[in-house]
Every structure is written in structure tokens, then in C-alpha cells.
């Protein structure tokens, strides 16, 4: 079961990475404008970030296995549609729906893990493996995407269909019927679902608009303001609903909220740094997409360290200290890259890459543990949805922020190579600031007990765990 669930997060991570490498080739082959090519990537983020909260709650209310299988199937269908696309609009639609499918599929997979293992070392290890495989999928996806693009960019869409088909068949037999949700006697909170989805979509749209600065800040500010207004409507609806979509009391769990906020800052810094590094290698240094992808593999060391080293550290020092250590290493990694030069060798870049990978291994998995610890089984999908909502917004904010800062710095400094290098250095301050803020959040909030000290670690099952039917 864990192998199949890890396969779904590997599929999601590798799918995003492969497309990121292939976008320039797709743009040239289909004759897309710069804006249309950017929306091929942004469409996925819009769908993912906009519906993850709803997707996580749907897993609790409609059944985790059902949501996993249904939306994995949707993921495959629209990946296939992307592979046969003949125009930019088809690609954007396919990527948006694929993102929506991931928004329902990923929290369902995470909540199946957290309700199948009792709180303690076994669940922690399963979550660390899950997080490590997802990160490894992204890292390997960069290389695989480069190789597949050489064969033809359509294989970037067809390859996930082949892997997903195998996972879907395996999931029918290996993922148990874990929960049978009770019928909603008081109905479903449709008003809450609609207002939540609309607010998240507007927030996501506003964030990704930062990358499209050509049309001014008016649409961005308008989208964010409308998102805030709908968020206020959502809160009012939930307070009055007889069966709320999101029980607002869950936000009183400060450890969970701080873990979600830490994940937003950490993922934003990580993907912002990786995005800038890719621009530096391809645009300033003239490296090919494949060479760049191979160079970034060093950051994928977390795929090995997360399941092997991190569990031991968590058992010995606790999740809070391990997360704090991961943030400190991230500060070092991004700080070392601040004095980057146009003639840096790969050996000069390597310390930042390997330290960033180690930092990811230490922080991301334990953040997942902290975000789902001590949450009742019937709200594990919601907890997973909140976590992935924060991580998706973090990724979007990180990339949009570095893009905006780089664009402003490059415009003000002129078009020379020295000016471009200075703009890279200026934009590199964004991930440094984000991980510094995350370090402060973790230093004062994530003081969770060690796994071996938790009473649940030795209990046969968590108190509110749902029984797994064979």
C-alpha cells in the first residue's frame, strides 16, 4: 500500500518537473507566445492551489480510497489530452484540470497513510518515505524530462499516463477500503465549498499574475482583494453552517498552523532558488536543458536521506529540532550562492546544491509529521489539504517573488551580462529572507516531543484511528 501511495506522489512531482524542462521546446513547436507558454505552467498551479483545501476535505467526507482512484484516473485522462494537444489553449486546459486532479489525489494519499499507521515511529517513517519519494520524483523528473524532450515533447505527457495506469491498477488491489464515511444527515456545506474554492482560485490567480507583469498590477491587486473578500464570506458561512466544510477550531492547533506556515516559507524558498538557478545556468551560462537537469540532481539527495537518515534524527532529537536544523542549513545553502559569478565552476556551485538537498530532507518530511500529528482521523484529509494548500501557495509565491524582483532589478540595471548577474544576486535574497523567516517560526513554535516520548508511539493504535478493513 505504501509503495502505491508513494508512486502517486512520485507521479505528481515528476510530472511537474518534466514539463518545466519541456516548456521551451513546446513553445517553439506550437508557436506559443511567451504569455501562453507561461500559463502552461501556471494553469497547473492555479488548479492545484485552488482546490487542495476542498480536495483534502472531500477525502474525509466522500472516502479517501474513492477520491484517490477517481482523481488518479482524471489525472491520466488529461495527461493524455496534453500529449495530443494541438494548441496552447488545449495545453492550458489540460494542465489546469491535471492540477485539480492532483489537488484531490495527493491529500487523499497522505490521509490514507496517516489513518493506516498509529501515531509514532512507524507513521513518522512512512511519512518521511512519502515526502522523500515526492522530492525524488521532482529531482529525477528534471533529468527524465530532458531525455524525453530529446525524443519528443509529447512523451513528457505520455510517460505519466503509463506510470499512472500501472499505479491505478495496483491501487484497486493494494489500497484497502479504509473508511466508510457516514451519510451527511444535515447535507454537505455547498456554500462553504463554493466560497472556499473561489477564494483559493482568486488567491492563486493573484499570486501567479506576479509572474506576468506585462499587464500591470491592477488584475493582481483586484484578484487578491476579491480573494480576501471571499475568504471573509467563507469564514462567516462556516460559523453558521450546521455541518461546516472546515471546522474553524482546527486552526487552534498552533503546532499544525506553524508547520503549515513553515512549509509555505521553506517550499517557496526552495523552488524560488531552483528557478533562479535554472535561469542562471540556461540564460546566463548557456547550458542546455539536459545539462542543467543533470546538474540539479545533487539537490535530489533528499530522496535517499529522507527515509534513511531523517527518521533516526527525528527519534533522537524530535521533529522540532530537526526542522529547525533543516532551516538553518537552507540559510547556509542559499547564502553561499549569493556571491555567484558568471564564471563559477560546478564545483563552486556544488556546496549550495548538496546542502540545499540535505536541508530539504531534514525539514520537509518532519513538517509533514508536525502538520498531521494529533489530528483526529476524520480530519486527516483536511489536515493534508491544508498542508498542500500552504505548500502550493509557497511554491507559487517563491517563484513569483524571485521573478518579480529579478525583472525589476534587470530592468533598472540595463541589459548587459553584468547587469543580469547583478539581478540574479538581488533576486537570490528572496529565498534567503524566506528561510530566515521560517527559522524564526520554527524556533518559537515547533517544539514537538520526540517520537519515542509520545504515548501514542507504544500504543497499538491511535485513539481515533479508523479501522482498516481487509
C-alpha positions in Angstrom: 0.0 0.0 0.0 2.8 2.4 0.9 4.6 1.7 -2.3 1.4 2.6 -4.4 0.8 5.8 -2.4 4.5 6.8 -2.8 4.0 6.1 -6.5 1.2 8.7 -6.7 3.4 11.4 -5.1 6.3 10.4 -7.3 4.0 10.8 -10.3 2.8 14.2 -9.3 6.4 15.5 -8.6 7.9 14.1 -11.7 5.1 15.3 -13.9 5.7 19.0 -12.8 9.5 18.7 -13.3 9.3 17.1 -16.7 7.0 19.8 -18.1 9.2 22.5 -16.6 12.1 21.2 -18.8 10.0 20.8 -21.9 8.2 24.2 -22.0 10.8 25.9 -24.2 10.5 23.1 -26.8 6.7 23.1 -26.6 6.7 26.8 -27.1 8.8 26.6 -30.2 6.9 23.6 -31.7 3.4 25.0 -31.2 4.4 28.7 -31.9 3.2 29.9 -28.5 3.6 33.4 -27.2 5.7 33.9 -24.0 2.5 34.5 -22.1 0.8 31.4 -23.3 3.9 29.3 -22.6 4.0 30.7 -19.0 0.3 29.8 -18.5 1.0 26.2 -19.4 2.9 26.0 -16.1 0.7 28.5 -14.2 -2.5 26.7 -15.2 -1.4 23.6 -13.2 -0.5 25.7 -10.1 -3.9 27.5 -10.4 -5.8 24.2 -10.3 -3.7 22.6 -7.6 -3.6 25.5 -5.2 -7.2 26.5 -5.8 -8.7 23.1 -5.0 -6.4 21.4 -2.5 -8.3 22.5 0.6 -11.5 21.2 -1.0 -9.8 18.1 -2.1 -8.5 17.3 1.4 -11.9 17.7 2.9 -13.5 15.6 0.2 -11.3 12.7 1.2 -12.7 12.9 4.7 -16.3 13.2 3.6 -16.5 11.1 0.5 -13.9 8.4 1.1 -10.1 8.5 0.8 -9.8 5.5 -1.5 -12.6 6.7 -3.7 -11.0 10.1 -4.1 -7.6 8.6 -4.8 -8.8 6.2 -7.5 -11.2 8.7 -9.1 -8.8 11.6 -9.4 -5.9 9.4 -10.4 -8.0 8.4 -13.4 -8.8 12.0 -14.2 -5.0 12.8 -13.9 -4.3 10.2 -16.5 -7.0 11.3 -18.9 -5.9 14.9 -19.0 -2.2 14.0 -19.2 -3.1 12.1 -22.3 -5.1 15.2 -23.6 -2.0 17.3 -23.1 0.1 14.8 -25.1 -2.2 15.2 -28.1 -2.8 18.9 -27.8 -2.5 21.0 -31.0 -2.8 24.4 -29.5 -1.9 26.4 -26.4 -5.5 26.6 -25.1 -5.7 22.8 -25.1 -2.5 22.6 -23.1 -3.6 25.2 -20.5 -7.0 23.4 -20.0 -5.3 20.0 -19.7 -2.8 21.4 -17.2 -5.5 23.1 -15.1 -7.6 20.0 -14.8 -4.5 17.9 -14.1 -3.7 20.3 -11.2 -7.2 20.0 -9.9 -6.9 16.2 -10.0 -3.6 16.4 -8.1 -5.4 18.6 -5.5 -7.8 15.8 -4.7 -5.4 12.9 -5.2 -2.5 14.0 -3.1 -4.3 14.8 0.2 -6.2 11.5 -0.1 -2.9 9.6 -0.4 -1.4 11.4 2.6 -4.5 10.9 4.7 -4.6 7.1 3.9 -1.1 6.9 5.4 -1.9 8.9 8.5 -5.0 6.9 9.2 -3.4 3.5 8.5 -0.5 3.8 10.9 -0.8 4.7 14.6 1.0 7.8 15.7 4.6 7.1 16.5 7.8 5.9 14.8 6.0 3.8 12.1 3.8 6.6 10.9 6.7 9.0 11.0 8.9 6.7 8.9 6.0 6.2 6.4 5.5 10.0 6.1 9.3 10.6 5.7 9.4 7.9 2.9 6.3 9.5 1.3 7.9 13.0 1.4 11.3 11.7 0.2 9.8 9.9 -2.8 7.9 13.0 -3.8 11.0 15.1 -3.7 12.9 12.4 -5.6 10.2 12.4 -8.2 10.8 16.1 -8.8 14.6 15.7 -9.0 14.5 12.7 -11.3 11.8 14.3 -13.3 14.1 17.0 -14.4 16.5 14.5 -15.9 13.8 12.3 -17.3 12.1 15.3 -18.8 15.3 16.3 -20.5 15.7 12.9 -22.0 12.1 12.6 -23.1 12.2 16.1 -24.7 15.0 14.9 -26.9 12.7 12.1 -28.2 9.7 14.5 -28.5 8.0 16.7 -26.0 4.7 14.7 -26.2 6.4 11.9 -24.3 6.5 14.2 -21.3 2.7 13.8 -21.2 2.5 10.2 -22.3 5.1 8.9 -19.7 2.9 9.8 -16.7 0.0 8.0 -18.3 2.0 4.8 -18.5 3.2 5.0 -14.9 -0.2 6.2 -13.6 -2.0 3.3 -15.4 0.1 0.8 -13.5 -0.5 2.6 -10.2 -4.2 2.7 -10.8 -4.4 -1.0 -11.4 -2.3 -1.7 -8.4 -4.3 0.7 -6.2 -7.5 -1.3 -6.8 -6.0 -4.3 -5.1 -3.5 -2.9 -2.6 -5.2 0.2 -1.1 -7.8 -1.2 1.3 -11.3 0.1 1.8 -10.2 2.1 4.8 -13.1 4.3 5.7 -16.9 4.3 5.0 -18.0 7.9 5.5 -21.3 8.3 7.2 -24.1 9.9 5.1 -24.3 13.6 5.7 -27.6 13.9 7.6 -27.5 17.6 7.6 -26.3 17.8 4.0 -23.0 19.0 2.6 -21.7 22.5 3.0 -22.0 23.5 -0.6 -21.9 27.3 0.2 -18.7 26.7 2.1 -17.2 24.6 -0.7 -18.0 27.2 -3.3 -16.7 30.2 -1.4 -13.5 28.3 -0.4 -12.7 27.2 -3.9 -13.4 30.6 -5.3 -11.3 32.3 -2.7 -8.4 29.9 -3.2 -8.6 30.3 -7.0 -8.5 34.1 -6.8 -5.6 34.0 -4.4 -3.7 31.6 -6.7 -4.5 33.7 -9.7 -3.3 36.8 -8.0 0.0 35.1 -7.0 0.8 33.6 -10.4 -0.1 37.0 -12.0 3.0 38.4 -10.4 5.0 36.4 -13.0 3.0 38.1 -15.8 3.9 41.7 -15.1 3.2 42.9 -18.7 -0.4 44.0 -17.9 0.3 45.9 -14.7 -0.6 45.3 -11.1 -4.3 46.1 -11.4 -5.5 42.5 -12.1 -3.2 41.1 -9.4 -4.4 43.5 -6.7 -8.0 43.0 -7.8 -7.7 39.2 -7.6 -6.1 39.3 -4.2 -8.7 41.8 -2.8 -11.6 39.7 -4.2 -9.9 36.6 -2.6 -9.8 38.3 0.8 -13.5 39.2 0.5 -14.5 35.7 -0.4 -12.3 34.3 2.4 -14.3 36.5 4.8 -17.5 35.2 3.3 -16.2 31.6 3.8 -15.5 32.2 7.5 -19.0 33.6 8.0 -20.5 30.6 6.2 -18.5 28.1 8.2 -19.5 29.8 11.5 -23.2 29.4 10.7 -23.1 26.0 8.9 -24.7 23.1 10.7 -22.1 20.8 9.1 -19.2 23.0 8.1 -16.8 22.1 5.4 -13.9 23.2 7.6 -14.2 23.2 11.4 -12.6 26.5 12.2 -11.5 25.2 15.6 -8.8 23.1 13.8 -6.8 26.3 13.4 -6.4 26.4 17.2 -3.8 23.7 16.8 -0.8 26.1 16.8 1.7 23.3 16.0 -0.2 22.4 12.9 -0.6 26.1 11.8 3.1 26.8 12.4 4.1 23.7 10.4 1.9 24.8 7.5 3.4 28.3 7.6 6.9 26.8 7.8 6.2 24.6 4.8 5.0 27.6 2.8 8.2 29.5 3.6 10.5 26.5 3.1 9.0 25.3 -0.2 8.8 28.9 -1.5 12.4 29.5 -0.9 13.4 26.1 -2.3 11.5 26.4 -5.6 12.4 30.1 -5.9 16.1 29.3 -5.6 15.8 26.4 -8.0 14.0 28.6 -10.5 16.7 31.3 -10.3 19.4 28.6 -10.6 17.8 27.3 -13.7 17.7 30.8 -15.3 21.3 31.4 -14.3 22.6 28.2 -15.9 20.5 28.3 -19.1 20.2 32.0 -19.8 23.5 33.4 -18.5 25.7 30.4 -18.8 24.1 28.9 -22.0 23.7 25.4 -20.6 21.2 23.0 -22.3 18.1 21.9 -20.5 19.5 18.4 -20.1 22.8 19.6 -18.7 21.0 21.8 -16.3 18.8 19.0 -15.1 21.8 16.7 -14.5 23.5 19.5 -12.6 20.5 19.8 -10.3 20.4 16.1 -9.4 22.6 16.9 -6.4 19.6 18.6 -4.8 17.8 15.3 -5.1 19.9 13.7 -2.4 16.9 14.1 -0.1 15.2 11.2 -1.8 17.8 8.9 -0.2 18.4 10.8 3.1 14.7 11.4 4.0 13.8 7.7 4.5 17.2 6.6 5.9 18.7 9.4 8.0 15.8 11.7 8.9 13.8 9.0 10.9 16.8 8.4 13.1 17.3 12.1 13.8 13.5 12.6 14.5 13.6 9.7 17.0 16.6 11.1 18.7 16.0 14.9 18.6 12.3 15.3 17.9 10.6 16.9 14.8 11.0 20.5 16.0 14.8 20.4 16.3 15.2 18.5 13.0 13.0 21.0 11.2 15.0 23.9 12.8 18.2 22.3 11.6 16.8 22.0 8.1 16.0 25.7 8.0 19.5 26.6 9.3 21.1 24.5 6.5 18.8 26.1 3.9 20.0 29.6 5.1 23.6 28.4 4.6 22.9 26.8 1.2 21.2 29.9 -0.3 23.6 32.3 1.4 26.6 30.5 -0.1 25.2 31.2 -3.6 24.7 35.0 -3.1 28.2 35.9 -4.4 27.7 33.9 -7.6 29.9 34.9 -10.6 29.4 34.4 -14.3 32.4 32.0 -14.5 31.7 29.8 -11.5 32.6 26.2 -11.9 30.2 23.4 -11.0 32.5 22.6 -8.0 31.8 26.2 -6.7 28.1 25.6 -7.0 28.0 22.1 -5.6 28.1 23.0 -1.9 24.9 25.0 -2.2 23.2 22.3 -4.2 24.1 19.4 -1.8 23.4 21.4 1.3 20.0 22.5 -0.1 19.1 18.9 -0.7 20.1 17.9 2.8 18.1 20.8 4.2 15.0 19.6 2.3 15.5 16.1 3.7 15.6 17.4 7.2 12.7 19.9 7.0 10.0 18.7 4.6 9.2 15.3 6.0 9.2 16.4 9.6 7.0 19.4 8.7 4.5 16.8 7.2 4.6 14.9 10.5 4.0 18.1 12.6 1.2 19.2 10.3 -0.7 15.9 10.8 0.2 14.9 14.4 -2.6 14.6 16.9 -5.3 15.5 14.3 -8.4 13.3 14.6 -8.7 10.6 12.0 -11.9 12.1 10.5 -10.0 15.3 9.8 -6.7 13.9 8.4 -7.8 14.7 4.9 -8.4 18.3 5.9 -5.0 18.5 7.6 -3.4 17.1 4.5 -5.4 19.6 2.3 -4.2 22.5 4.5 -0.6 21.4 4.3 -0.6 21.0 0.5 -2.5 24.3 0.1 0.2 26.1 2.0 3.0 24.3 0.1 1.4 25.1 -3.3 1.0 28.7 -2.4 4.5 28.7 -1.1 5.9 27.4 -4.3 3.9 29.9 -6.3 4.8 32.8 -4.0 8.5 31.9 -4.1 8.7 31.7 -7.9 6.6 34.8 -8.4 8.6 36.8 -5.9 12.0 36.0 -7.4 10.6 36.5 -10.9 9.3 40.0 -9.9 12.5 41.0 -8.1 14.7 39.8 -10.9 12.6 41.6 -13.5 12.7 44.9 -11.6 16.4 44.6 -11.0 17.2 43.6 -14.6 15.1 46.5 -16.0 16.7 49.1 -13.8 20.3 47.9 -14.4 20.2 47.6 -18.2 20.7 44.6 -20.5 24.4 43.8 -20.1 25.6 40.4 -18.8 27.0 42.1 -15.7 23.6 43.7 -15.0 21.9 40.3 -15.5 24.3 38.8 -12.9 23.6 41.6 -10.5 19.8 41.0 -10.9 20.3 37.3 -10.1 22.2 38.2 -6.9 19.4 40.6 -5.9 16.7 38.1 -6.5 18.7 35.4 -4.6 17.9 37.5 -1.4 14.3 36.4 -1.6 14.8 32.7 -0.7 17.3 33.7 1.9 14.7 36.0 3.6 12.0 33.3 3.3 14.1 30.7 5.1 15.2 33.2 7.7 11.5 33.9 8.5 10.9 30.2 8.6 13.7 29.7 11.0 12.1 32.2 13.4 8.7 30.5 13.0 10.2 27.1 13.8 12.4 28.3 16.7 9.4 29.5 18.6 6.6 27.2 17.6 7.6 23.6 16.6 8.7 22.2 19.9 7.0 18.8 19.4 8.1 15.9 21.7 10.3 13.2 20.4 8.6 10.3 18.8 9.9 7.9 21.4 8.4 10.1 24.1 4.9 10.2 22.8 2.5 7.9 24.5 1.0 7.0 21.1 4.3 5.6 19.9 3.8 2.5 22.0 0.0 2.2 21.8 -1.3 -0.4 19.4 -3.4 2.2 17.5 -4.1 5.9 17.7 -7.2 6.7 19.8 -9.3 7.9 17.0 -7.8 5.8 14.2 -10.3 4.3 11.8 -10.2 0.5 11.4 -8.7 -0.8 8.2 -10.9 -3.4 6.6 -9.2 -6.2 4.7 
